[in-house]
Amino acid sequence: MNNHQLVCKVEGTLLQVKSMAKIALDNTNYKLSGYDEPFINQSDMSNLLWAIVDLADQAFNDLQEYHLLGGKDNAQQ
């Protein structure tokens, strides 16, 4: 995997994290988001938060791989 592919992979993962975090925030602040009650129950919310953490960790690990590949110098691989 070259650096461009790796950066695109990390970007995709972070977009997932952003979307899931927005859902979690809307559920937590449901009244401010225009809902009468939370739309995700507590156990599902816990699973959502774990998924967010796992995806963020995956993105971080992928960035570590980018560092190991040598950053910009590895663009031609």
C-alpha positions as CSV (number, residue, x, y, z in Angstrom):
1,M,0.0,0.0,0.0
2,N,1.5,3.4,-1.0
3,N,1.2,6.5,1.2
4,H,-1.7,7.9,-0.9
5,Q,-3.7,4.8,-0.4
6,L,-2.9,4.8,3.3
7,V,-3.9,8.4,3.8
8,C,-7.2,7.8,1.9
9,K,-7.8,4.8,4.2
10,V,-7.2,6.9,7.3
11,E,-9.4,9.7,6.0
12,G,-12.2,7.2,5.4
13,T,-11.9,5.8,8.9
14,L,-11.9,9.3,10.4
15,L,-15.0,10.2,8.4
16,Q,-16.7,7.2,9.9
17,V,-15.6,8.3,13.4
18,K,-17.0,11.8,12.8
19,S,-20.4,10.5,11.6
20,M,-20.7,8.1,14.5
21,A,-19.7,10.7,17.0
22,K,-22.3,13.1,15.6
23,I,-24.9,10.4,16.1
24,A,-23.8,9.8,19.6
25,L,-23.9,13.5,20.4
26,D,-27.3,13.9,18.9
27,N,-28.5,11.0,21.0
28,T,-27.0,12.4,24.2
29,N,-28.4,15.9,23.5
30,Y,-31.6,14.6,22.0
31,K,-33.7,17.6,23.0
32,L,-31.3,20.1,21.4
33,S,-31.3,17.9,18.3
34,G,-35.1,18.1,18.1
35,Y,-36.1,14.7,19.4
36,D,-38.5,13.9,22.3
37,E,-36.4,11.1,23.7
38,P,-33.1,9.4,23.0
39,F,-33.3,7.4,19.8
40,I,-30.6,4.9,20.8
41,N,-30.9,2.8,24.0
42,Q,-28.2,2.6,26.6
43,S,-26.7,-0.7,25.5
44,D,-26.6,0.2,21.9
45,M,-25.1,3.6,22.8
46,S,-22.3,1.8,24.7
47,N,-21.6,-0.4,21.6
48,L,-21.6,2.7,19.4
49,L,-19.0,4.4,21.7
50,W,-16.8,1.3,21.6
51,A,-17.0,1.3,17.8
52,I,-16.0,4.9,17.7
53,V,-13.0,4.2,20.0
54,D,-12.0,1.2,17.9
55,L,-12.1,3.1,14.6
56,A,-10.1,6.0,16.1
57,D,-7.5,3.5,17.3
58,Q,-7.4,1.9,13.9
59,A,-6.8,5.3,12.2
60,F,-4.1,6.0,14.7
61,N,-2.4,2.7,14.0
62,D,-2.6,3.3,10.3
63,L,-1.0,6.7,10.8
64,Q,1.8,4.9,12.7
65,E,2.3,2.7,9.6
66,Y,2.5,5.9,7.5
67,H,5.3,7.1,9.7
68,L,7.1,3.7,9.4
69,L,6.8,3.9,5.6
70,G,8.7,7.1,5.6
71,G,6.1,9.8,5.0
72,K,6.3,11.7,1.6
73,D,9.5,9.8,0.5
74,N,7.5,6.6,0.0
75,A,4.9,8.1,-2.5
76,Q,6.0,5.9,-5.4
77,Q,5.5,2.5,-3.8
